[in-house]
Each structure stands twice: as structure tokens, then as C-alpha cells.
Amino acid sequence: MDKRSDSTDLPAALERELRQLYAGPGQGQRGAISREHDASILAAARRAGAEAGTSTWRRWRTAGAIGIAAAVAVAAGVLWNQFGTHGPATPYTAATARRESAIPYARTGDIRDAFYVARRLKTHQALERGWDVNGDGVVDDADVNALAMAAVKVAGNEKEATQ
């Protein structure tokens, strides 16, 4: 098959009309434009292309700078958190214990209850009898375990999460 650039698989009448429509100046084109007008259109297109290329480069450059600034900020935050000076730790004193015991704890019904009771037991602080959830008369580690198991129990199913 002939692969010349001017051969098409179009019907002859359509090909003839398309060639007349898109023929260059001096080749029978109706309303041919002048060379000056053609040059001004080409110059305007080149200016628009140059401006578009500059603006695209400017956008990429700005986005890159913002990305680098964000990465530096995140890295600085991580480093500050890991190695920064956070001031001296507040020691746990009797005054702190009195302040904590003065604030009543409202039950939440989740794992925070078990953590609260465990922390109070570890620091030998008094707990109300209401925290005796297993009914043995003593608030101890068994109550912490019972609170934790109740917190992780799957709703609607009597099986516990550990089984």
C-alpha cells in the first residue's frame, strides 16, 4: 500500500473540499489572510506560549518551595519533640496527690476507668468502694482486670475480645 503523506482514505469529493478549505495563500483559498496578519497572529501565539511557560515554571517553583518549607517545619517539630528541652519534670508529691484526690473522677465506661483505678492502686491512693466491680469487698488488681475486660467486650456478643 502506498504510504505517501498526501494520500488519504477519504472520498475524493471530501478530500478535494478539505484541500480547498485548508490551502495556503495563493493556492485558491477564499479570504486568504495577508502575510502581516499571519505574522502578527504567530507573534501573539508565541508571546502567549512564552507567558504560559513562565507561569507554569513559576507555579512549579512556588509549589516546590512550599513543599520544602513544610518538610523543614515537620522535621524541626519532630527534632524539637525528641531532643528539645521541655523543662524539668514535675515530681509527684503529696501535694499533687491531694490535688488529684480532690478532683472527682467521673466514670466513662471505657478503658480509661481501668487506667484510673490501676494508677490509683500503684500510687497507694484511696479509692471509693464503688470501684469494687467484682464484689469481693476489696478494690485491687482483679477490679482493674474486670474493668478492662468490660471495656473491650464486643457489643451484642457475649464473647470477650480475648477469646
Buried (B, 14 or more C-beta within 10 A) or exposed (E): EEEEEEEEEEEEEEBEEEEEEEEEEEEEEEEBEEEEEEEEEEEEEEEEEEEEEEEEEEEEEEEEEEEEEEEEEEEEEEEEEEEEEEEEEEEEEEEEBEEBEEEEBEEEEEEEBBBBBBEBBEEEEEBEEEBBBEEEEEBBEEBBBBBBBBBEBEEEEEEEEEE
